[in-house]
């Protein structure tokens, strides 16, 4: 039996810190579950990696990307944004603090 060599992790290829990726994965799971979608960890990972590697740099918001990817209609979007769990998952991001931590970590290497 021939075993394949190591695989490249798609999470690493997104060029983002692991904690930020995990936060986005958690937010994705929370948002989609509260919107009535049951998706597996592979789909969640694929959505987050796609957002980080292709969409974020174009200026799109994370929730807008998810809503478009899952084809939510206006009513579903409003209900999702009215849900406190979804709002907390979306608006928790602290870009200033995250940037500061990344700068400190770069300075230590």
C-alpha positions in Angstrom: 0.0 0.0 0.0 1.4 3.3 -1.0 0.6 6.2 1.3 0.5 9.7 -0.1 3.1 12.2 1.2 2.1 15.1 3.4 -0.7 17.4 2.3 -0.6 21.1 2.3 -3.1 22.5 4.8 -5.6 24.9 3.2 -5.7 26.9 6.4 -2.1 27.8 6.2 -2.3 28.9 2.6 -4.7 31.7 3.7 -1.8 33.6 5.2 -3.6 34.4 8.4 -3.0 33.8 12.1 -4.4 30.6 13.4 -6.4 32.3 16.1 -8.1 34.6 13.6 -9.0 31.6 11.4 -10.4 29.7 14.3 -12.5 32.8 15.3 -13.9 33.0 11.8 -14.7 29.3 11.8 -16.5 29.6 15.1 -18.4 32.7 13.8 -19.3 30.9 10.6 -20.6 27.9 12.5 -22.7 30.1 14.7 -24.1 32.2 11.9 -25.0 29.3 9.7 -26.5 27.3 12.5 -28.7 30.2 13.5 -29.7 30.7 9.9 -30.9 27.1 9.7 -28.0 25.6 7.8 -26.3 22.4 9.1 -22.8 22.3 7.5 -19.8 20.3 8.3 -16.4 21.4 9.3 -14.9 21.0 5.8 -17.4 23.4 4.3 -16.8 25.8 7.2 -13.1 25.6 6.6 -13.5 26.1 2.9 -15.7 29.2 3.4 -13.3 30.8 5.8 -10.2 30.0 3.6 -12.0 31.4 0.5 -12.9 34.6 2.4 -9.4 35.1 3.8 -7.5 34.3 0.6 -9.8 35.8 -2.1 -12.6 38.0 -0.8 -11.4 40.0 2.3 -8.8 42.0 0.3 -11.6 43.2 -2.0 -13.3 45.0 0.9 -16.3 42.7 1.4 -17.6 42.1 4.9 -17.5 38.6 6.3 -21.3 38.4 6.9 -22.0 39.7 3.3 -19.7 37.0 2.0 -21.5 34.3 4.0 -24.9 35.5 3.0 -24.0 35.5 -0.6 -22.3 32.1 -0.5 -25.3 30.6 1.2 -27.8 32.6 -0.9 -29.7 34.1 2.0 -32.7 36.2 1.0 -33.4 39.6 2.6 -35.7 38.1 5.3 -33.1 35.6 6.3 -30.4 38.3 6.5 -32.6 40.5 8.7 -33.5 37.6 11.0 -29.8 36.6 11.2 -28.7 40.1 12.1 -31.4 40.4 14.7 -30.2 37.3 16.4 -27.9 38.4 19.3 -25.6 35.3 18.9 -25.0 36.2 15.2 -24.5 39.9 15.9 -21.9 39.0 18.6 -20.1 36.7 16.2 -20.0 39.3 13.4 -19.2 42.5 15.3 -16.8 41.1 17.8 -13.8 41.5 15.6 -11.2 44.0 16.9 -9.0 44.8 13.9 -7.0 47.4 15.9 -6.2 44.9 18.6 -5.5 42.1 16.2 -3.2 44.3 14.2 -1.3 45.3 17.4 -0.9 41.7 18.4 0.5 40.7 15.0 2.9 43.6 15.1 4.2 42.6 18.5 4.6 38.9 17.5 6.5 40.0 14.3 8.8 42.1 16.5 9.7 39.1 18.7 11.1 36.9 15.8 
